[in-house]
Amino acid sequence: MENKSSSFANIFLIIVFFILYAPIFYLIFYSFNSGGTMSDFEGFTFDWYRELFQDTRLLIIVLNTLVIALLSALIATIIGVLGAISIRSYKKRRTRNSLLSLNNVLIVSPDVIIGASFLILFTLAGIQLGFYSVLLSHIAFSIPIVVLMVLPKLLEMSSSLEDAARDLGASNWNVLTKVTLPYISPGIFAGFFMALTYSLDDFAVTFFVTGNGFTTLSVEIYSLARRGISLNINALSTIMFFVTILLVIVYYYLTQRSGTKGVGLRR
């Protein structure tokens, strides 16, 4: 009976992964199609990749997307770590849970509502839509994600570690930089990469707050899709897919490395 349930679970898992990854591999496969369509594979070619790297406007949009993602992830990580430390500093469980609930509401709120809210805010504040409006929006919706990644590591850490450091004469700054931050570094890396991924992937919020000739990759792909997608978009999507895989590998390498160091320190 146990073997049957295990076999059923494996089959179900294979089906789920097939549904998730089949469209991606279909897109990758036709990025090498010389026929120019996604219905009939005529021959193998790298022409769409060459055309992609010759499209200056698209490359600028890719650069815009990466700059926004990296800056927003970095700033959101700094603010999110400080926010998580602040939430942890509250001794009352009810207060801590209330703040965490407010943080989580922002994560589960529909992107359309968040995007419309930012659009109204920037319009009332007189902030011109463009690079800064997109950056501020991405920072804002990334902060709760970082808090959610960092806070469990903070709650896991025993306060006796910080108390011991203070007893040995460490200042608050030394406690933060030498004890707290190294301990929660896996959560910080996780928060940064999650914020980076969310920023690269976001469409709904960015669609509301972009303007004045500034755009990101997700909005540009949507615009191209309405006119009919060229296979150089397949080529671009293929490159970004493998870049994402590389980021995931780097993330797991860093977390495994930090975990190994933690074991070494305990020994």
N, C-alpha and C positions, 0 to 999 in steps of 0.2 A: 504493500500500500504506500509505504514511504517512498519507494523507488518510482512508483507511478506518478505521485504528486511532484517529485523532483523532476521527472521527465517532462511533465506538463508545464512546470515553471520554466524550464529551459527552452521549450518550444515557444511558449508565450513571449519570453525575453527576446528570442531570435526574431519573432514577428515584429515586435515593437521596434527593435533596432533597425530592421529592414525598412519599416515604414518611415523611420526618422532619417535614415542615411541614403535610401534609394534615390530621392530627388536630388540630393547633393552630388552623388556620383554620376547621375544622369547629366547634371549641369556640367560637371568636370569633363565627362566623356565628350560632349558636344562642343566644348571649348577648343577642341582639336579638329573640328569638322571643317573641311575645305569647302563644303557646299553652302555654308552661310545660313543654314536653317537648323532647327532642332527636331526635325522629323525624318530626315534622310541623311545618313552618314555616307559621304562620297569619298572621303580620303583624309589622311592624316596631314595636319599642317600646323605651323606655329605663327601663321599670318596674323591671327587675332591678338596674339601676345605682342607681336611687333607693332601692330596698329595701336594697341593700348599704350605702349611706351612712347609713341609718337604723338599722342593726343595730349597736348600741353594743358588744356583746360581741365581734363579729367585728372591729370596728375596733380594739379594745384588743388583740386577738390579732395583728393586722397590726402594730400599734405595738410589741408585744413582740418580734415577729420582726425588725423593722427595728433595734430597739435592740440585740438580741443580735448581729445580723449586723454592724452598724457597730462595736460595741465589740470583738467578737472579732476582726474583721478588722484593726482598728487595733492592738490589743495583740499579735496574732499577727505583724503586719508588723514591729513594733518588735523583738520577740524573734527573729523569723526573720532579719531583717537582721543583728542582732548574731551570730546563730548562723552565718550564711553567712560573715561576716567572720572568725569564729573558725576555721571549717573551712579557709578560704583561708590562714590564718596558719600552718598546718602545712606545713612544707617537704617532708616525706616524702610521696610520691605514694600509697604504700600506706596510710598513716594517713588521709590525706584521702579516699581511695576507700572505706575501711572506714566512716568516719563518714557519708559520703554514702549508702552502702548501707544503713546503719541508718536513715537518714532516709527512704529510698525504701521500705523495708519497711512503714513506717507508712502510706504512701500506698496501697500495693497490698493491704494487709490488709483482709479483709471488714469492712464496717461493723457487721455483727451482732456479730462478735467484739470489736471496739473498744467498741461500746455496752455489751455485757455486762461487759467488763472495767471500764469506768468505773462501772457500776452496783455491781459488787462493791467497787471502791475506795471509792466514796462511802459505801456501807453500812458498811464496816469503819472508815472514818475518822469516821463519825458526822455526815457532811454531809447536811443535809436536801435532798431532791430538790425542785428548783424553779428559780428564776432563776439562782442561782449555780452549780448543778450543770450546767445547760445551757450557761452562759457558759464555764465552765472546760473543758467537753468540746469546745466549738466552737473555743476558743483552741488546745487541744491538737492537734486534727486539722488545723487550718489552718496551724500553724507549718511542718510539712514542705513544704507547698505553696509558702509564701513562700520558704523556703530554696532550693527547686528553681528558682524564678523569678529569684532575685537572684544566686545563685552563678555562673551562666554569665557575667553581666556583670562580676562581680568578677574571674573568671579571665581575661576578655578584656582587662581593664585592665592596662596595663604598670606594673610596680612602680617604673619610673623616674619616673613622674609624682609619686608620693609621696616618693621620694628627693629629687627636685628641690625639692619644697616644703619638706622638712626642711632641705636645704642653704641655703635662703633664710631660715631662721630660724623656720619655722612650727612650732607645738607639735603634739603628737599630736591634740589636739582640733580645731585648725584644719585639719590634714590630713584628718581625718575629715569635718568639716562643709563645707570649702571645695573639697576635691578628690574624695574617695571618694564621698560621698553624691550630689553633683551628677552624677557620671559614671554611677552605677548607678541613677539615678532612674527610667529606663524600667522596669527590673526591679522596683523597689519598687512602682511604680504597677501593674504587671502582677500582682505578688504580692498587693497589697491587693485588687484587683478579683476575682482568682481566689478569695481567701479569703472575700470578701463573697458571691460567687456560690455557693460551696460551702455557706456557712452558711445562706443563704436557701433553698437546695435540699435541705438535709439532712433526712432523715426517720428513718432506721434508728437512728442514735446518739441523736437527740433523743427518740425513742420510749422508749428505755430509761431515760433520766435525767430526764425531766420528771415533775412531780408537784405535789401540793398546790395544784391549781387553776391552775397556770401551764402554758401550752401555746404552741406555735408554729403557724404557718399550715399547714405540711405535715402535722403530726399532727392538726390540726383538720379539714383537708380529708379525711384518711383516715377520721376518725370520722364525718363527714357522709356520705361515700361509702357507708359500711356501712348508713346509714339511708335512702339515696336522695338523690342530689345535686339540690339546687335550682339553678335557673339563675342565682341571684345568685353562686354559686361560679364559674360561667362568666364572669360579669362581673368578678369579682375576679381570676380568672386572666388575663383579657384585659388588665386594667390592669397587672398585674405583668409580663406579656409585653412590653408597650410600654415600661414602666419599664426592663426589662432591656435592650431595644434602645437606649434612651437612654443607659444606662450604658456599653454597648459603644461607642456613637458618641463619648461623652466620653473614654473610654479611648483610642480610636484618635486622637482629636484631640490629647490630651495627649502621646501617644508620638510623633506626627508633629511636634508643636511642639518637643518636646525634641530630636528628631533633627535638625530644621532648625537649632536653636540650636547643636547640636554641630558641624554643617557650617560654620556661620558662625564659630565659634571657631577651627576648624582653618584656615580661610582667613585 
